[in-house]
């Protein structure tokens, strides 16, 4: 999340039409100036830094994996039924009876792996006698009880494809359809064994149940059930199985999308809303969210009049307020439905920008989300409400490990993703709506979550550290336009978020991932806003006073701020080094009382840290990369600081003009810097 978030040239090809126009026919000035060697180097350095920012933004927005959502879910039987004998070998029958009586997870304690043999014997027995309902029921019960997802592998069966086709046929029978769907759900949740004989030294992929099921007739039968069946329990189980398949890999998702599974799943969502069935709707929404994952999946295939409309999505997001019923036989609530709908929002808004327009602009004329609603974009109101409610729940819990806190954490993650995606879409078009939604609650919610990451308790709670890191990233997306006069980012977001982000730097409790995102967000406040990139140089400099005020606030946030930044200059993560150095560079050059800042910097061995950055970059060129990231941009800035501000005689005087506020202007394929840029 950087200043280039809103001008991301490496976004999906669908976003090309949203890119700002660049004037390549600017008139030449009569006072041309030749670039010095140092200025030319600065041009190359800043061009490289901009490319790195774009790459980092893409990596965060597109490929960051969830630390909370489980991509695959097993089906667990809730009742124990008595089944007749299965006509299996005596040893196998004895093992089944023993495990059923104990009702404990299966354990493999010998080289023969009796659990694997037991499950494979049951599966092979069903393959030989497909009319045996008891055999299928026992297989499902055994699959539901197994503790590990690695116990029954396809290669353990004599013919796994034939077995999968037999289950596909069972889906069409009245007596076995539910059981077959449950078995397929649990098989799709099984991960391939790393010790599979199909895995070779050269890295060939092991055989998985998802690939076997995809090659069988199951998908065609699934599609038929969704489009023609009226049994809610069977449809719910099929959606569950499809969600597991979609969560397996991009290849599985592409296969399901090619078979046109989105329209029938959306149809299931509509019927579930109509009949007030949260269990069915939760499974269908979860299948859609897993299908929407991945960088190659386009959002356009999910949206349209006959597909996922803003009205359907909005009803799912609002379901906890609209409905107050729960399924009698399950623990699924409308809050679970809203959580899955929020994941759909998070994944789809991370893709084409025009999809954000599709959801936001269509929802703009809907009824107000709540009495506190003051935004014209109802999607922003829904996200703000869900995020605020979850944060309040977390704050009111005595421990982060409580059931209610964990439930709220699962809602927080997709809400944060949605905030960051909407904020960076279409050059920040919806920033005002986001920051004003639900009585400005998004900013305060993110500030509260970031603050949690700087507490000592965050060290032992991985979930809190994770959501604090995500919240810091989203904070950075809200601060991209900080510095523009009267902008909501300047008036609301920056004053609320800067103190909490600074605390992540100087408290010493925040993890390095959180510190990286906090540094990036703070640099967004200090660097020139992206909207100034296409304006005159006067417009760029007009924001300088406000941004210098942000730098001064960061410096004064704690007496150890400079000391903490110096400590981060020698970190192994070059993103941490780069953004720490950018902030130090701004404080040393741009503030009024730079002499005292330089003295503090020197007293904390900052010059030695700068020399270490230069030395490390030089050694990497000779001995290979030992840091995480490209050190050249940081090394150039460090060298400039040493040459300009810390010469050998330690002369702290001089009037050295800052170059970091100069914004590159594109002219064809070239970049020009300095006051000689053509505007």
Secondary structure, 3 states (H helix, E strand, C coil): CCCCHHHCCCCCHHHHHHCCCCCCCCCCCCCCCCCCHHHHHHHHHHHHHHHHHHHHHHHHHHHCCCCCCCCCCCCCCCCCCCCCCCCCCHHHHHHHHHHHHHCCCCCCCCCCCHHHHHHHHHHHHHHHCCCCHHHHHHHHHHHHHCCCCCCCCHHHCCCHHHHHHHHHHHCCCCCCHHHHHHHHHHHHCCCCCCCCCCCCCCCCCCCCHHHHHHHCCHHHHHHHHHHHCCCHHHHHHHHHHHHHHHCCCHHHHHHHHHCCHHHHHHHHHHHHHHCCCHHHHHHHHHHHHHHCCCCCCCHHHCECCCCECHHHHHHHHCHHHHCCCCCCCCCCCHHHHHHHHHHHHHHHHCCCHHHHHHHHHHHCCCCCCCCCCCCCCHHHHHHHHHHHHHHHHHHCCCCCCCHHHHHHHHHHHHHHHHHHHHHHHHHHCCHHHHHHHHHHHHHHHHHHHHHHHCCHHHHCCHHHHHHHHHHHHHHHHHCCCCCCCCCHHHHHHHHHHHHHHHHHHHCCCCCHHHHHHHHHHHHHHHCCCHHHCCCCHHHHHHCHHHHHHHHHHHHCCCCCHHHHHHHHCCCCEHHHHHHHHHHHHHHHHHCCCHHHHHHHHHHCCHHHHHHHHHHHHHHHHHHCCCCECCCHHHHHHHHHHHHHHCCCCCCCCCCCCCCCCCCCEEECCEEECCCCCCC
